[in-house]
Every structure is written in C-alpha cells, then in structure tokens.
Amino acid sequence: MAGFIGMGLRRPLFAGVFLTAAATLAGCATSPSSSPDAEGSVSKAPKVARISPMDCRKFHQRLAASTAKSLRNETSQRSDYLAQLQKVGDQSGQEADEPMPLQQLPLFSTFGPEQALPAGWHSWTVNRSKTPTQYALTEVDQRVVLHARADGSASGLYVPLKPREPGKLRWAWKTRDVIADGDNASGPREDAPLRVFVAFDGDKSTLSLKDHLMDEMARLMTGREMPYATLMYIWGAKRPEGTVIPNPHTERVRMIVVDSGTRHARQWRCHERDLRADYRAAFGKEPGRLLAVGIMTDTDNTRSQAEAWYGDIALD
C-alpha cells in the first residue's frame, strides 16, 4: 500500500494476507515462512490468556467519552481530506494513489446511512482475480454501521494511520452467518464473516529470502506490499476463543479468535484489546509502530455466503 512511512519502503498494508498462489510460488504452501518471531512456530503459538467481551452499553459509553475530543479534530481532518480528494479528482478523475494517513479512525456512526462508504476508509483487494465483498453504510439498531455482504468473495477496507505506538483497540460487530466449513488454520477453508486487522511496522531487513519473495509476489499480484506483521481478530467457526492461529501461508500474519461458533450469532459483540499484549502473545516479541487498521468479510475459499455488520472501531 503506497505511502506508509517505514523502512524507506512504499506503504505496506494487508496485501498478500491470503495469497495462496504467492505462497505456493514462494515455496510456502506446505511449510510456513519465517515470521517476525524468528524463533516461533505453529506448534508453539500460544493462546491469548483471556478473551473477555465488553458489555456493549459500556462500550458505547466509553467510546463516547474517549473520542469526543478526537472526533472534533478528525472532523476537520476529514474536511481537509475530502478537499484533497476533490482536487485530485479534478486533475485525474480518480482517488489519490497515496491516501492521507489519519491520526484516528473515522467512526462509522458519525456518517449518514445515505453515504456509500465512510470517508477515510479505502478499499483494498486480496487478489485482483477475486470478486469483491460488498460494503455499505446502513442504520441498524438506531446506529449507523458498516454492512458487509460476501458471496464467494473477498476484499476489505482500511485506514492508513500516522505511525503511532500500539494502545487499545475497541470495536463492535455482529454476524448473521458463521462459516460452518471454515477453518482458519487450513488454506482451502480460510474464511471468516468478520475480521479486524492491525498492520505493524518492523525491520524488513531481518526477514528471510522466502519472505522477500512473498513480498514481491504480493506486489505483483495486488500492487501492494505486505506489512512487516499483521495481527487480526476474527470470528471463527469452531476453534476456541483465545486461540492464536498463524496464517497457513505466512507466519507474518497471526489470527486471534475472539468470537467463535453460532452461540452469539445475530447479537452485537463488543471487544477491547490491548494491542501490545496481543502482539506479544501472537508473535513472542514487542510490536513496532501501528500503521493501519482494516476490516474484511471473506467467503472466497469456501464459496459460501455471509452477512455481517461492523460497528465503530476506535483506538486509544
């Protein structure tokens, strides 16, 4: 992803997270590539100590209290951002190649449901050959949220951020469907109705040749580079909440199951996570700076359908 500040490279983000073809060509399909945790392995991946969803009423109260000031600042940033997009559009007829990084995440609830997508959130593709998932703002339970509908598809949205130290991440989400055949540890079944991603900076000079080949394949297939490391929170199908799952194709992506199964389907679930603690649990080392946050609903591997909703996502 163009424009991130870090290691003198173009902005890396989520490209390559599910690049099965890239993994195969790089020799990674049957054995994991090296990861930011050079001593880690799939068998040693620990479990997050505790998954404790928030009461959603407290979530909204805390969100309102902690973001009131930042929202005022972000409104001004969004106005400047939209003005910049308009200027670029007048010149080229398309969005800028390097989206403006923001200090905070624009909250879905601050937009009107008539808008197609929230300003500041940008589309990204897993692979140019994939059918994109459909996203749109809508009003549910008297709040504006992001509606996701996948039908054998995979794509996401992201917000590039000014590099910052990892803090706490809060979000709300709800799913109609759990992908019964999904298994996030298995490449052919690696789908999820809900994902929240966090991209981290790091020293790419420490990565192996295999990882550099993976980066190059990601760039060729998607036009984007992979970040040094990606931590994602998922709604899984069967694996227990708290399980840490290395991505089947690269250990530079680790997944944490925070909701699982059908028990809470069709209910709002709210979470607060300590990014630094979760990164340590997933990768076994301290994280670099936080570079971006994104979401994705995907059913391309299982060729299934899913409908889900993302409430506000906020950083402290």
Secondary structure by P-SEA (a helix, b strand, c coil): ccccccccccccccccccaaaaaaaacccccccccccccccccccccccbbbbccaaaaaaaaaaacaaaaaaaaaaaaaaaaaaaaaaaccccccccccccccccccccccccccccccbbbbbccccbbbbbbbbbbcccbbbbbbbbcccccbbbbbcccccccccccccccccccccccccccccccccbbbbbbbbcccccccaaaaaaaaaaaaaccbbbccbbbbbbbcccccccccccccccccbbbbbcccccccccbbbbbcccaaaaaaaacccccccccccccccccccccccccccccccccc
